[in-house]
Amino acid sequence: MGVSGSGKSTVGLLLANEMGLPFFDADNYHPSENVKKMAGGNPLNDK
């Protein structure tokens, strides 16, 4: 977790490649409802 655009995925991918491990980006596992919210600029919440 961290600020959007701070390089989390970039660093994760570089580390995974260096260590010979797969990289899984959690952004690829959001439910479609949450993707729509984020695309519309709406924050995610527990409601």
C-alpha positions in Angstrom: 0.0 0.0 0.0 1.1 3.5 -0.7 0.5 6.7 -2.6 -0.6 6.3 -6.2 2.3 6.7 -8.6 5.0 6.3 -6.0 6.6 3.3 -7.8 5.3 0.4 -5.9 4.6 -1.8 -8.9 7.9 -0.8 -10.6 9.9 -1.7 -7.5 7.9 -4.9 -7.0 8.5 -6.0 -10.7 12.2 -5.2 -10.5 12.6 -7.2 -7.3 10.6 -10.1 -8.7 12.7 -10.2 -11.8 15.9 -10.0 -9.9 14.9 -12.8 -7.6 13.4 -15.0 -10.4 9.9 -14.8 -8.9 6.5 -14.0 -10.3 5.1 -10.6 -9.8 1.4 -10.1 -9.0 0.0 -6.6 -9.0 -2.9 -6.3 -6.6 -4.6 -3.8 -8.8 -5.4 -6.6 -11.2 -7.6 -8.3 -8.5 -10.1 -5.5 -7.8 -13.8 -6.4 -8.3 -15.3 -4.7 -11.3 -17.5 -2.5 -9.1 -14.4 -1.0 -7.4 -12.6 -0.5 -10.8 -15.7 1.6 -11.9 -15.5 3.6 -8.7 -11.8 4.3 -9.1 -12.2 5.2 -12.8 -14.8 7.7 -11.8 -12.6 9.3 -9.2 -14.6 7.9 -6.3 -12.9 6.6 -3.2 -13.3 3.0 -2.1 -14.9 2.4 1.2 -16.4 -0.5 3.3 -20.0 0.4 2.4 
